[in-house]
Amino acid sequence: MTVVNKKVLILYASFGDGHIQVSRALKEQFECETGCKAVLVDLFAEAYPLLNSLMKFLYIKSYTMFPKLYGWTYYGTRHMPNDTRFSSWFNGFGMSKLKEIIDKEQPDAVLNTFPMLVMPELRKKTGIAVPIYNVITDFVMHRRWVHPLVDKYYVASEDLKAQLAGDGVPDHCIEATGIPLKKEFQIVERSSELFNKYDLDPDKKTVLIMAGSYGVLQGLKEVCQSLAAFPNTQLLVVCGKNKALYDTMCGCLRQYPSIRLFGFVQEMHELMAISDTIVTKPGGITLMESIQCLLPIALLRPVPGQERDNAEYLASKGAAFIAYDSDALIGHIRELLDNEEKRNKVRSIIESLRKQRSTEMIVQDILADLQTYRYETRAASEIRRVSSERIS
């Protein structure tokens, strides 16, 4: 599908790398496959650069220093209605900057890949008729994604679609497309060339260990040392952007010939393609990538919030295992690698959760929407309805 003279504005936030990856995948699909122009904006960084830097620092530290505080904030706002004064004030953060960007770019649509509701609040305040789409990047429900003036939601699973519908979102406004991934994940093949590229033995079992984009997975050294002692096993250890962690791990693990260490990796699809299981933080994008590659998932000490909820959701399906100590994790990995029947059963469950062509489906659906609907009338009527409900 080629559509000319269309522009989409993609709003994201740089709290974790996943939202950026999703935004870039959508931008590439819009521009390379449809001829549209896509503009990426880190809204909070644009509107409040100093505050944004502070919040990013606190977000990273929350994994190790005060995870319970983050969880308290997350769960305390999980069912927060968006029609209170506090919600309107909170959701309005960045509104002036967004209005300035809208006036400058004149987009035909706005996409959110981060849970912020400033665009619906701007529509409510000004009557602006630009359609709004939310691409939810987790497997669980949170009200920070939901607003009556959002036109459509793209979600990870049928279960999440049912949750949104149960919260009052019309069924026709929700599509269970999966979470968008970059195009390299659409065709991921295990090959001898990849094993050679990373100096690995194709006859050994391969465990991929990811510390997260900021390298915050707890107990990484001990886990690696224990797994390195397994016979016929090799490890791929990704430390992310945490150079200090990478340097430390290089010093601690240099005596293990079965371990390959990496910093931040762009070719994650290649490492996943040659792995037999993955140990990771339960971020939504990494989990969807693992599902796409049919990788059994082990999750160590998920922190309270969306990551713990993601973990519990996939564990309830039988696609992931949650461990709260290293011994339980090691025992699970050993059983999974030694028991081919169990490994195949988990892979079969994961395959049932896999969504193909997620990014393409979202882009095509949005473009079809833009060609079909008259949003000016639709937005204005919705604003009147919401205002009427508040008055009554």
GIRA-V383719 format. One record per helix or strand of 2 or more residues. SS is the DSSP state (helix for helix, strand for strand). FROM is the first residue (numbers start at 0). LEN is the number of residues. If there is no record, write none. Layout:
ss = {SS | SS}
from = {FROM | FROM}
len = {LEN | LEN}
//
This chain:
ss = {strand | helix | strand | helix | helix | helix | helix | helix | strand | helix | strand | helix | strand | helix | helix | strand | helix | helix | strand | helix | strand | helix | strand | helix | strand | helix | strand | helix | strand | helix | helix | helix | helix}
from = {6 | 17 | 36 | 42 | 48 | 66 | 84 | 94 | 108 | 117 | 130 | 142 | 151 | 157 | 170 | 173 | 182 | 191 | 204 | 219 | 232 | 242 | 258 | 267 | 276 | 283 | 295 | 305 | 319 | 325 | 339 | 357 | 374}
len = {6 | 17 | 6 | 5 | 14 | 10 | 7 | 11 | 4 | 9 | 5 | 3 | 4 | 9 | 3 | 3 | 3 | 6 | 6 | 9 | 6 | 11 | 4 | 6 | 4 | 9 | 5 | 12 | 4 | 13 | 14 | 15 | 17}
//
